[in-house]
Amino acid sequence: MNQDLALRIALPLLVLLVIIQIWSSIASVVEDFPTPADTYVAAFGGVNSEGDEVVGSLSDPFYIENEDDKGLFWQILNSLERVFGGFALAIVVGIPVGLLVGMSHRFFQAFDPYIQIFKPVSPLAWLPLLLLVFQDINMTAIATIFITSIWPIIINTALGVRSVDEDYMNVAKVLRFTPLEKITQIILPVAVPYIFTGMRLSLGIAWLVIVAAEMLTGGIGIGFWIWDEYNNLNYPNIIIGIIVVGLVGYLLDLMMGRIADYFDYTKRGI
């Protein structure tokens, strides 16, 4: 057990050393590419390689200079508000549609072509049209997240419905269950793990989409912050932003994974 724990710590550290070495090699070849040391200083403050005193972007993430100049905490918070706004809409619409598609062959025939057509469309393709419709940065970002993150919820909900054993559905017919009773007492207990798996995938897509959306729409948010740092030639902060986006995405996935596992009766031994 101790050996396994040591390997779980040592192996990622070994990979990190390799990444830092590759990173340093790229910085030595590409002009103005930030070194690991410069990125560390840009994150936590200190003196950079040019001898300038730098205030780290992570050393004071809560500052508010003005409405357009805020610390990283507020940038992430604004992005998360948009993400969960679009994600909540995707849940509210996606689950009922998924139930209908899974329960009714006619609904499946009606919706499946559109699901297959719109599912692979890039979020960047929706942005100009939605910006034209809403004329508002926040609503455009939320609508883009909604449109691009709803498909995993619909597909996995329908898959969960179709995974219900036919014997259970026959019992529901014998007992003359209403459609609502059939959903709440037979379908949902089986489909819920699939639904949460779809929600987990959907949330991951939503977090991916918001970064690209904010780069194009502007405003406050981690995506716009990264693009603004590029325009200001603060290249170390771009790497910091990438790492922050990755860490937040990891935490969101971990959170949804734990929730999905809780509702998965197969993993709980129920």
C-alpha positions in Angstrom: 0.0 0.0 0.0 2.8 2.4 0.9 4.6 1.5 -2.3 1.5 2.2 -4.3 1.1 5.6 -2.7 4.8 6.4 -3.4 4.3 5.5 -7.0 1.2 7.6 -7.3 3.2 10.6 -6.0 6.5 9.9 -7.8 5.2 9.1 -11.3 3.3 12.4 -11.7 6.3 14.3 -10.4 8.5 12.5 -12.9 6.1 13.5 -15.7 6.1 17.1 -14.4 9.9 17.2 -14.6 9.8 16.0 -18.2 7.1 18.7 -19.0 9.2 21.4 -17.4 12.2 20.3 -19.4 10.3 20.4 -22.7 8.7 23.7 -21.7 12.2 25.2 -21.1 13.4 23.9 -24.4 10.6 25.5 -26.2 11.2 28.8 -24.4 14.9 28.7 -25.5 13.9 28.4 -29.1 10.7 30.5 -29.4 11.2 34.2 -28.8 9.2 35.7 -25.9 7.9 32.3 -24.9 7.7 32.4 -21.1 10.0 30.1 -19.1 8.7 28.1 -16.1 10.5 30.5 -13.8 8.9 33.6 -15.4 5.5 31.9 -15.2 6.0 31.1 -11.5 6.9 34.8 -10.9 3.9 36.0 -12.9 1.7 33.7 -10.8 3.0 34.4 -7.3 5.0 37.6 -7.6 8.7 38.4 -7.5 11.5 39.5 -9.8 11.3 38.2 -13.4 14.3 37.3 -15.6 14.4 40.9 -16.9 14.8 42.2 -13.3 11.4 43.8 -13.1 9.2 43.5 -10.0 6.0 41.6 -10.8 2.8 41.4 -8.8 1.5 37.8 -9.1 -1.9 37.2 -10.7 -2.5 34.5 -8.1 -1.2 36.5 -5.1 -4.2 38.8 -5.1 -7.0 37.1 -7.0 -9.8 39.1 -5.2 -8.8 42.6 -6.2 -11.3 44.9 -8.0 -9.7 47.9 -9.7 -12.9 48.7 -11.7 -15.7 47.0 -13.5 -13.4 45.8 -16.3 -10.3 45.1 -14.2 -10.8 42.4 -11.6 -8.7 39.6 -10.1 -8.7 35.9 -11.3 -11.3 34.9 -8.7 -13.9 37.2 -10.2 -13.0 36.2 -13.7 -13.6 32.5 -12.8 -16.7 33.3 -10.9 -18.2 35.2 -13.9 -17.4 32.3 -16.2 -18.9 29.8 -13.8 -22.1 31.8 -13.5 -22.5 31.6 -17.3 -21.6 28.0 -17.4 -24.1 27.0 -14.7 -26.8 29.2 -16.3 -26.5 27.4 -19.7 -26.0 24.0 -17.9 -29.2 24.4 -15.9 -31.2 25.2 -19.0 -29.7 22.1 -20.7 -30.8 20.0 -17.8 -34.4 21.5 -17.7 -34.9 20.9 -21.4 -32.6 17.9 -22.1 -34.0 15.5 -19.5 -37.7 15.7 -20.6 -36.7 15.5 -24.3 -34.4 12.5 -23.5 -37.3 10.8 -21.7 -39.6 11.3 -24.7 -37.0 10.1 -27.2 -36.2 7.1 -25.1 -39.9 6.1 -24.4 -41.4 6.8 -27.8 -40.2 5.4 -31.1 -42.1 8.2 -32.9 -40.3 10.9 -30.9 -37.0 9.2 -31.6 -37.7 9.2 -35.4 -38.7 12.9 -35.1 -35.7 14.2 -33.1 -32.8 11.9 -33.9 -31.9 13.5 -37.3 -31.6 16.9 -35.7 -29.6 15.5 -32.8 -27.2 14.0 -35.2 -26.9 17.1 -37.3 -26.5 19.7 -34.5 -24.5 17.7 -32.1 -21.2 18.1 -33.9 -21.6 21.8 -34.7 -18.8 23.8 -33.1 -19.9 26.4 -30.5 -18.0 29.1 -32.4 -20.5 28.6 -35.3 -23.4 29.5 -33.1 -21.8 32.6 -31.5 -22.4 35.2 -34.3 -26.0 34.2 -34.8 -26.8 34.2 -31.1 -25.0 37.5 -30.6 -27.2 38.9 -33.3 -30.3 37.6 -31.6 -29.6 38.6 -28.0 -27.3 41.6 -28.4 -25.9 40.8 -25.0 -22.7 39.1 -24.0 -24.0 37.1 -21.0 -27.1 35.8 -22.8 -25.1 34.9 -25.9 -22.6 32.9 -23.8 -25.4 31.1 -21.8 -27.3 30.3 -25.0 -24.2 29.0 -26.7 -23.5 26.7 -23.7 -27.1 25.5 -23.7 -27.1 24.6 -27.3 -23.8 22.8 -27.3 -24.1 21.0 -23.9 -27.7 19.7 -24.2 -26.9 16.8 -26.5 -25.1 14.5 -24.0 -28.0 14.9 -21.6 -30.6 14.0 -24.2 -28.6 11.1 -25.6 -27.7 9.6 -22.2 -31.2 10.0 -20.8 -32.7 8.3 -23.8 -30.1 5.5 -23.5 -31.1 5.1 -19.8 -34.7 4.8 -20.7 -34.0 2.2 -23.4 -31.9 0.2 -20.9 -35.0 -0.5 -18.7 -35.8 -4.2 -18.7 -38.8 -5.1 -20.8 -40.2 -7.2 -18.0 -40.5 -4.1 -15.8 -42.4 -2.3 -18.5 -44.8 -5.3 -18.8 -45.4 -5.2 -15.1 -46.3 -1.5 -15.5 -48.9 -2.4 -18.1 -50.4 -5.1 -15.9 -50.6 -2.8 -13.0 -52.0 -0.1 -15.3 -49.5 2.6 -14.3 -50.1 6.1 -15.6 -47.3 7.5 -17.7 -46.1 9.6 -14.7 -46.1 6.5 -12.4 -44.2 4.6 -15.1 -41.5 7.3 -15.2 -41.1 7.9 -11.5 -41.4 4.3 -10.3 -39.7 2.3 -13.1 -37.8 4.3 -15.6 -36.1 7.0 -13.5 -34.5 4.5 -10.9 -32.8 2.8 -13.8 -32.1 5.9 -16.0 -30.8 8.2 -13.3 -27.2 6.9 -13.5 -27.2 7.5 -17.2 -28.7 10.9 -16.8 -26.0 12.0 -14.4 -23.3 10.6 -16.8 -24.8 12.8 -19.5 -24.8 15.8 -17.1 -21.2 15.1 -16.3 -20.3 15.2 -20.0 -22.5 18.2 -20.5 -20.8 20.2 -17.7 -17.3 19.4 -19.2 -18.5 20.7 -22.6 -20.0 23.8 -21.0 -16.6 24.7 -19.4 -14.8 24.1 -22.7 -17.3 26.3 -24.5 -17.2 29.2 -22.1 -13.5 29.9 -22.7 -13.9 30.1 -26.5 -17.1 32.1 -26.2 -15.6 34.7 -23.9 -12.5 35.1 -26.1 -14.8 36.3 -28.9 -17.5 38.1 -26.9 -15.3 39.9 -24.4 -16.4 41.1 -21.0 -15.4 39.6 -17.6 -14.4 36.0 -17.6 -11.4 33.6 -17.7 -11.6 33.2 -21.5 -11.5 37.0 -22.1 -8.8 37.4 -19.4 -6.5 35.0 -21.3 -7.2 36.8 -24.6 -6.6 40.2 -22.9 -3.3 39.0 -21.5 -2.3 38.0 -25.0 -3.2 41.4 -26.4 -1.1 43.0 -23.5 1.8 40.7 -24.3 1.6 39.1 -20.8 2.5 35.6 -22.1 3.2 34.0 -18.7 -0.4 34.8 -17.7 -1.7 32.9 -20.7 -0.1 29.7 -19.3 -1.4 30.6 -15.9 -4.9 30.9 -17.4 -4.6 27.6 -19.1 -3.6 25.9 -15.9 -6.4 27.5 -14.0 -8.9 26.5 -16.6 -7.6 22.9 -16.4 -7.8 22.8 -12.6 -11.3 24.3 -12.5 -12.5 21.8 -15.2 -10.9 19.0 -13.2 -12.7 20.0 -10.0 -16.1 20.3 -11.9 -15.6 16.9 -13.4 -14.7 15.5 -10.0 -17.7 17.0 -8.4 -20.1 15.7 -11.0 -18.4 12.3 -10.9 -19.0 12.0 -7.2 -22.6 13.0 -7.6 -23.1 10.5 -10.5 -21.5 7.7 -8.4 -23.9 8.5 -5.5 -26.9 8.0 -7.8 -25.5 4.9 -9.5 -27.0 2.0 -7.6 -24.6 -0.4 -9.3 -21.6 1.3 -7.6 -23.4 1.7 -4.3 -24.2 -2.0 -4.1 -28.0 -1.4 -4.1 
